[in-house]
Amino acid sequence: MFNILQIIAATEKSGPAIHITPAELFTIGGFGVTNSMFYGFICSLLIIIILVITAQRMTIRPKRGFTQLVEIGTEFIIGTIENSMGSRKKAVYYAPFFASAFFFVMFSNWLGLLPGVGEALTYNGTPLLRPFTADLNGTLAASTIMMILVQYFAIRENGLKGYLRHFFAGNLKNPATYLLGVFEVFSELTRIASLALRLFLNVAIGEIIIAIFTYLGSFAAPVTALPFILLELFVGALQAYIFTMLTIMYLSAAIKHSHDTEEKGESADEMTAQTA
């Protein structure tokens, strides 16, 4: 409540404070550290500590509370991978990577709604804490890391030759194959921007809406902003799922596409041999 009143007092004359870009807090060795990077680092530490403690509390017998939430989320991700790849073994293998991404994005979204994040706390006149996923640089970094992992896993599953054939499918003597392959590579790069923009815009717009209704509510801000805060809790979990689900689908498509291409190539070779 105190933080909300601080925001109201600071904005009642000039309107709601809305920031799309992060602000630099300080530099380390000539490298600028923004408020979103600073808070993202804090959130990462908190998430690691919370999940490690939760993992130590897990037993064969299900528990209630936060531990159950993590168990449900993890099993949900395993089920999503299994449905996409058709293999429980692969789902369990890839689950730590995709579940980590899911919980990181979800908790980063939720921690961005805590009192004190935004305009309430300042450092040299600059907001000290800004949600990591409300910064396009942050979502671009997360998307890039996930897509690098997807390419790495695709190479491990298919081998380098199969991985390249995923992009350049068809008859290699046909020039159109190379043209289509370039488009495939380009589309793979655009997925990074797509993942980043989708996550950034949903979180940033939610932050703006909360700031506007906090301002419009004046001293009744907790009442006017509460429905949108609850909505953002749901949106934060939904966007984490969409982010993770899409990366799983990208990996699954790369693996299946490569296997299908190899099978077609082998069938074509067999037919050629039989004809000869």
N, C-alpha and C positions, 0 to 999 in steps of 0.2 A: 504493500500500500504506500509506504514512504517513497519508494522509487517511482511509482506512478504519479504521485503528487509532485515529485521533482520534475518529471517530464512535463506535467501540466503547467507548472510555474514557469518553466523555460520556454514553453511554446504558446502560451495563451495570447501573446501579442503578435508573434511572427508566424503562427500556424504550426502544424506538426513538423517535427524535424525528420526529414527523409533523406537517407544517404544510399546511393546505389553503388558507389565506388568505395573501397576501403581506404583508410587513412593510415599513413606511416606513423608509428609510435617512436621508434628509435632505430639505430643502425648497429650492426655487429660486423666488424671487419669490412665496412663499406657496403654491407648487404642490408637493405631496408627491411624492417619487420613491421608488417601492418597489424591493425587490431584484429583482423580476421585470422591471420596466421597465428597471432599470440593466443587467441581464444581457441583456435583449432588445436594447438599444441596442448593446452590445458584440457580440452575435451578428450583428446587422444589418451592422455595419461589417466583421466578419470575412467574412461571406457575400459582401458586395459585392466586397471585395478579392480573395477566392478566385475568384469567378466571372469577374471582369474579367481576372485573370491567366490563367485557364483559357481564356477566349475568345480572348485574344491568342496562345495556344499552338496553337489549333485550325488545322488545315490540311485540304486536300482529302483527303489520305491519312490514314486513321484512326490515332489514337495509342492506346497502352495506358495503363493506370493510371487516375488520377482524371479525366483529360480524357475518356477513353472513357466513364466513368460518366456524366459530364455530357451527353455527346453522346447516349448511349442514353436518358437521362431526358428530354432535350429532344425527341428523335424520338418517344419514347413518348407524350408529351403532344400533339405534333402529330398523331399517328395517332389518339389519342382524340378530339381536336377534329374531325378529318376524318370519322371514323366517325359522330360525333354530328350534324354539320352537313351532311355530304355534299359538302363542297367543300374541296379542297386549298388553294385561294387564301385562303379565310377562315381555314383552320387555320393557315397561315403568318402571317396578319395578327394573329390573336389569341394565337398561341403565346407571344410575349414576356410578356404579362400573366399567363397561366395557368401558364407554366413558372416565372416568378418566384415566384408563390404556392407552387407545388409545392416548389421548392428551399428557399424560406424556411421553410416549415413542417417539411420533412424535416430540414434541418440544425439548426433550432432544437430539434427533438426529440432529435437525436443529441448536440448540444452540451450538452444538459441532463444527459447521462450522464457527462460528463468529471469526473475527480477534482477536488475543490475546490468543485464545485457542490453546494450543500446546507448541511450543518452544519459542514463542515470549516473554512471561512473565515467569520469573524464581524466585524461592525462595531458597536461599542457594544453587544455582546451579542446582536446580530441577525444571522442568516445573511446574508452579503453577496450571494451569487449564488443565484438561483432560476430554474428553467426558465421561459421566457416563456409557453410553451404549457401549463404546469401552473398558470397563473393564469387564472381565468375571465374577468377583465377583458381579458387579452391575446387570448384566443380570440374574445371578443365584438368586440374592435376589428378583428381580422383578418377575421372573418365580415362585419362591417358594411361594411368597405372593399370586399370582394369583391362583396357584393350591390349596393352602389352602382354598381360598375363594370358589373355585369350589367344593371342598369336603364338605365344610360347607353348601353351597346352596343345594347340592345334598342330604345331610342328612335332611335339612329342608323340601325339596320337598317330599322325599320318606319315611322319618322316618329312624331310625337306622336299623331296620330289612330289609327294602327295599333297603337301601344303601348297606348293606352287601350282600344281594342276587344279587346285581349288579355284584359283584366279583365272588360269588359262585353260579352261576346259574346251574340249573339241579337238578338231584336227589341227595339229601344229603347222601343217603346210598351208593352212588357210589364213591369209592376212587378217581376216575379220576376227580370228581367235585372239590375236594380240591386241587389237583395238578394244574388244570387249574385256580383255584382261586388264587393260589400263583403267577402264571404267570401274571394274570390280575393286581394284586397289584404291581408286579414288573414293568409292562408296564406303570402303572400310575406314578411311580417314574421316569421312563426314560423320560416321557414327560417334566419333569422339565429341564433335561439336554438338551433335544431337543429344547425347546423354548429358553433357554439361549444361546446355541451354535449358533443357526440360527441367532439370533439378534446380538450377539457379533461379529461373523465372518463377517457379511455383513457390519457392521459399521466400524470394525477395518480394513478390507481390503480397504474400501473406503478411510479411513484416510491415509493408506499407499500409495494408488495410487495418492492421491492429493499431498502428501509429495514428491513422486518421480517426478511427473510432474512439481511441483514447483521448484525442484532442477534442472531438465533438462532444464527448460525454462530460467533459470538465471534471467536477468533483464526483460525478457518478461514473467515472471511467471504468472502475472495476466491473460495473454492471454492463456497460455498453461494449466493452472489449472482451468480456468473458466468453460469449458464444463463439467469437472468432478465434480465441486462443484454443478452445476445445476443438474447433474445426481444424486448426493448424496441427494439433496433436494427431488427428486422423490423417491429414494430408502428409505430415512428416513420415508416418509409417507407410502410407500408400506409395509415396515417392521413393522410399528406400526399397520397397518391394519391386516397383517398376524398374528402377535402376539395376537391381540385381537380376531380375527376371530377363531383362533385355540382354545383359552380358552372357547369361546362361544360354539364351537362344542363339546368340552370335557364335558361341563356341560349338554348340550342338549342330548348327547349320554348317559350320566349317568342317566338322568331322564327318557328318553324313554326306555332304557334297563331295568331299574328297573320296570317300569310299565308293559312292555311286559312280564317280568319274572313272575310278580305277576298274570297277566291274564292267562298265561300258567299254572301256579300252580293251580289257581282256576278252570280252565277248566279240568285239570287232576283230581282234587278232585271230581268234579261233575260227571265225567265219571266213577270214581271208585264207587261213591255212587250209580249211576244208575245201574252199573253192579251188585253191591251187592244186 
